[in-house]
Amino acid sequence: MATYIVRRILGLIPTLFVITVIVFLMMHAMPGNAFQSLVFNPRLKNSGELYNRLVKENGLNQSLVVQYIDWMKNVLQGNLGNSFSLNLPVSQLIATYLPNTLILAVTAEVIILAISIPIGVFQANRVNGSFDMISSFISVFLYSIPGFVFALMLIFIFSFTLNWLPSSGTVTAGASWSGSFFDRLQHLILPALALALPSMAYYTRLTRGNTLQVIVADFVRTARAKGLRGRKVLFRHVLRNAIIPIITQFGFDLGGLFGGAVILEQIFTWPGMGELSISATINRDYPLILGTTLLFAVTVLLGNVIADILLAIADPRIRYN
């Protein structure tokens, strides 16, 4: 198992290389660069000379091959470069904004798994009942609506109409230390729900379908024939086998939640990686774009590795040699 994990992690390197090359070429295919909007100001004297100096100092006058090789050398040394627009190390910016996105993504994932799996199992155990039909309709309805629409709906209902929860930011200005945890929790609820609801609907349907397939399996009938109670059969035999495809989807969603947070962080003014990556794209901030893209790619690829490990733990039949 340990050998397999090491091999999978080493196998991520070529994929990351291809991703960075594609992103690098796409960035430079865009017209202009980060310094054109900063320098070419009618009120600024000698703007052309300043622009040429900045381009030369940051190596943008070199060929694309030389620029990429220089950037890759710095990455291998743990240096992601400096942001053109913010004039700060990219690693420092990521360390500042990443925790907020992690908190948002992890909270959304906990909500998804804690609610959707029990509902899906209960639907399958009471198939074609009133609860199954109503919850199935709600799941399809929620899955068909984009996350940013949920965000606007939640803000309108819980912030503007009911005035129960804040609509933006991570903390209220001037909040005391004693109340900071609950204040941050209140700010977290709406963006986490908006991020979780579409995936929650999908997980519910996935759990229901998998559970229905496992319930009619021969080993489940054998367990019931031996006299095991319904709950023991459900949790010990049915759920453990039905959850295997959900674990696979969980690995993909680890990176997907980061991507989904990009738009929602803008709506809720949540200072995370979404805000940072969009700012980098607007300002043509090449080092920051590459740094955030590399982080998103690593998250997606590591999510697949984590899913494989969890699959081996959940299903003894799976062995990695």
C-alpha positions in Angstrom: 0.0 0.0 0.0 2.8 2.4 0.9 4.6 1.7 -2.3 1.4 2.3 -4.3 0.9 5.7 -2.6 4.4 6.7 -3.4 4.1 5.7 -7.0 0.8 7.5 -7.3 2.2 10.7 -5.9 5.3 10.5 -8.1 2.9 9.9 -11.0 1.3 13.3 -10.4 4.5 15.1 -11.5 4.0 14.6 -15.3 0.4 15.7 -15.0 1.3 18.8 -13.1 4.0 19.6 -15.7 1.5 19.4 -18.6 -1.0 21.5 -16.7 1.5 24.3 -15.9 2.7 24.3 -19.5 -0.9 24.7 -20.9 -1.7 27.4 -18.4 1.6 29.2 -19.1 0.9 29.2 -22.8 -2.7 30.4 -22.4 -1.6 33.3 -20.2 0.9 34.5 -22.7 -1.6 34.1 -25.5 -3.7 36.9 -24.0 -2.9 40.4 -25.3 -0.9 42.7 -23.1 0.6 42.0 -19.7 0.3 43.1 -16.1 2.3 46.2 -16.4 0.4 47.9 -19.3 -2.5 48.8 -17.1 -0.2 49.9 -14.2 2.2 52.0 -16.2 0.5 53.6 -19.2 -1.2 56.4 -17.3 -1.7 59.8 -19.1 -0.6 61.6 -15.9 2.6 59.5 -15.5 5.7 60.8 -17.2 8.2 58.5 -18.9 5.7 55.7 -18.8 7.3 54.0 -21.7 10.7 53.8 -20.0 9.1 52.6 -16.8 7.2 49.9 -18.7 10.3 48.7 -20.5 12.3 48.6 -17.2 9.6 46.5 -15.4 9.3 44.1 -18.3 13.1 43.6 -18.3 13.4 43.3 -14.5 10.7 40.6 -14.5 12.1 38.7 -17.5 9.1 39.2 -19.7 11.4 40.2 -22.6 12.8 36.7 -22.6 11.4 33.9 -24.8 8.5 31.8 -23.4 10.8 28.7 -23.0 13.3 30.7 -20.9 10.5 32.2 -18.8 9.0 28.9 -18.1 12.3 27.2 -17.3 13.2 30.1 -14.9 9.8 29.8 -13.2 10.1 26.0 -12.9 13.6 26.3 -11.3 12.2 28.7 -8.7 9.2 26.3 -8.0 11.6 23.4 -7.4 13.3 25.6 -4.9 10.0 26.4 -3.1 9.8 29.9 -4.6 6.6 30.7 -6.5 7.8 34.2 -7.4 6.4 37.6 -6.5 3.0 39.0 -7.5 3.2 41.7 -10.2 0.1 43.5 -9.0 0.4 43.1 -5.2 4.3 43.1 -5.0 4.2 40.3 -2.4 5.5 36.7 -2.6 2.9 34.4 -4.1 3.5 31.8 -1.4 2.7 34.4 1.2 -0.5 35.4 -0.5 -1.6 31.7 -0.8 -0.8 31.1 2.8 -3.0 34.1 3.7 -6.0 33.3 1.6 -5.9 29.4 1.5 -7.1 28.8 5.1 -10.4 30.6 4.4 -11.1 28.5 1.3 -10.1 25.3 3.2 -12.6 26.2 6.0 -15.3 26.9 3.5 -14.7 23.7 1.4 -14.3 21.4 4.4 -17.5 22.7 6.1 -19.4 22.3 2.8 -18.1 18.7 2.5 -19.1 17.9 6.0 -22.6 19.2 5.4 -22.8 17.2 2.1 -21.8 13.9 3.7 -23.7 14.3 7.0 -27.0 15.0 5.3 -27.1 13.4 1.9 -25.9 9.9 2.9 -28.5 9.3 5.7 -31.3 10.7 3.4 -30.2 8.5 0.5 -30.1 5.4 2.7 -33.5 6.2 4.2 -34.9 6.8 0.7 -33.7 3.4 -0.5 -35.0 1.7 2.7 -38.5 3.3 2.1 -38.4 3.2 -1.7 -41.5 4.7 -3.5 -42.8 6.0 -0.2 -44.0 9.5 0.4 -40.6 10.6 1.9 -38.8 9.0 -1.0 -40.9 10.8 -3.6 -40.8 14.2 -1.9 -37.1 14.1 -1.2 -36.3 12.8 -4.7 -38.2 15.8 -6.2 -36.3 18.2 -3.9 -33.0 16.6 -4.8 -33.6 16.9 -8.6 -34.8 20.5 -8.1 -31.7 21.5 -6.1 -29.3 19.7 -8.5 -30.7 21.7 -11.4 -29.9 25.1 -9.9 -26.4 26.6 -10.0 -24.6 27.3 -6.8 -24.5 31.1 -7.4 -28.3 31.2 -7.7 -28.5 29.4 -4.3 -26.2 32.0 -3.0 -28.4 34.9 -4.1 -31.5 33.2 -2.8 -29.9 32.5 0.6 -28.7 36.1 0.9 -32.2 37.4 0.0 -34.0 35.1 2.5 -31.7 34.9 5.5 -29.9 38.2 5.3 -32.2 40.8 3.8 -35.7 39.4 4.6 -35.2 37.6 7.9 -32.0 39.4 9.0 -30.7 36.2 10.7 -27.3 35.8 9.1 -24.6 38.1 7.6 -24.3 38.3 3.9 -20.6 39.0 3.4 -17.2 38.7 4.9 -15.7 36.3 7.4 -16.1 38.3 10.6 -18.0 41.4 11.8 -15.8 44.5 12.1 -15.1 45.2 15.8 -16.2 41.8 17.0 -14.8 40.8 20.4 -12.4 37.9 20.9 -14.9 36.1 23.1 -17.6 36.2 20.4 -15.3 35.8 17.4 -15.9 32.0 17.0 -19.7 32.3 16.9 -19.4 35.4 14.7 -17.2 33.6 12.2 -19.6 30.6 12.3 -22.5 32.9 11.4 -20.6 34.3 8.4 -19.7 30.7 7.3 -23.2 29.2 7.2 -24.6 30.8 4.1 -21.5 30.4 1.8 -21.1 26.8 3.0 -24.7 26.0 2.3 -24.6 27.6 -1.1 -21.5 25.5 -2.0 -22.9 22.3 -0.5 -26.5 22.3 -1.8 -26.0 21.2 -5.5 -23.5 18.5 -4.5 -25.8 17.4 -1.6 -28.6 16.7 -4.1 -26.3 14.6 -6.3 -24.9 12.6 -3.4 -28.4 11.9 -2.1 -29.4 10.4 -5.5 -26.1 8.5 -5.8 -26.5 7.0 -2.3 -30.1 6.1 -3.0 -29.2 4.3 -6.3 -26.2 2.4 -4.8 -28.2 1.3 -1.8 -31.0 0.0 -3.9 -28.6 -2.1 -5.9 -26.9 -3.5 -2.8 -30.1 -4.3 -0.9 -31.1 -7.0 -3.4 -27.7 -8.6 -3.5 -27.3 -12.2 -2.4 -25.1 -11.6 0.6 -27.7 -9.2 2.0 -30.4 -11.9 1.7 -28.0 -14.4 3.3 -27.4 -12.0 6.2 -31.2 -11.6 6.7 -31.7 -15.3 6.5 -29.2 -15.8 9.3 -31.5 -13.7 11.5 -29.6 -10.4 11.6 -31.8 -7.4 12.4 -32.6 -4.7 9.8 -30.3 -2.1 11.2 -27.3 -4.4 11.5 -27.8 -5.5 7.9 -28.2 -2.0 6.7 -25.1 -0.5 8.4 -22.8 -3.5 8.5 -23.5 -4.9 5.0 -25.5 -2.6 2.8 -24.0 0.8 3.6 -20.4 -0.3 3.6 -20.8 -1.6 0.0 -23.1 1.2 -1.2 -20.6 3.9 0.0 -17.8 2.7 -2.3 -18.9 4.8 -5.4 -19.5 7.7 -3.0 -15.9 7.6 -1.9 -14.8 7.8 -5.5 -17.0 10.9 -6.1 -15.6 12.4 -2.8 -12.1 12.3 -4.3 -13.2 14.3 -7.3 -15.2 16.7 -5.3 -12.2 17.8 -3.2 -11.0 19.8 -6.1 -14.4 20.6 -7.4 -15.3 22.4 -4.2 -12.3 24.6 -4.6 -13.4 25.5 -8.1 -17.0 26.1 -7.0 -15.8 28.4 -4.3 -14.3 30.8 -6.8 -17.6 32.3 -7.8 -19.3 32.0 -4.4 -16.4 33.8 -2.7 -17.0 36.8 -4.9 -20.7 36.8 -4.1 -20.2 36.6 -0.3 -17.0 38.7 -0.3 -15.2 35.8 1.2 -11.4 36.4 1.2 -10.2 33.1 -0.2 -8.5 31.6 -3.1 -11.4 32.5 -5.4 -10.9 36.2 -4.8 -7.2 35.8 -5.2 -7.3 33.9 -8.5 -9.9 36.2 -10.1 -7.8 39.2 -9.1 -4.7 37.6 -10.6 -6.5 36.9 -13.9 -7.9 40.4 -14.2 -4.5 41.9 -13.5 -2.7 39.5 -15.8 -0.5 38.6 -12.8 1.4 35.7 -14.3 3.2 34.4 -11.1 0.0 34.5 -9.1 -2.0 32.8 -11.8 0.5 30.0 -12.1 0.7 29.7 -8.3 -3.1 29.4 -7.8 -3.5 27.1 -10.8 -0.7 24.8 -9.4 -2.5 24.7 -6.1 -5.9 23.8 -7.6 -4.3 21.1 -9.8 -2.5 19.6 -6.8 -5.8 19.6 -4.8 -7.7 17.7 -7.6 -4.9 15.1 -8.1 -4.4 14.5 -4.4 -8.1 14.1 -4.0 -7.9 11.1 -6.4 -5.1 9.6 -4.4 -7.0 10.1 -1.1 -10.1 8.4 -2.7 -8.0 5.4 -3.7 -6.7 5.0 -0.2 -10.2 5.3 1.3 -11.5 2.7 -1.1 -8.9 0.2 0.0 -9.9 0.9 3.6 -13.6 0.6 3.0 -13.4 -2.5 0.7 -11.0 -5.3 1.8 -11.3 -6.8 -1.7 -9.3 -3.9 -3.1 -5.6 -4.5 -3.0 -2.9 -2.3 -4.5 0.2 -4.2 -5.5 
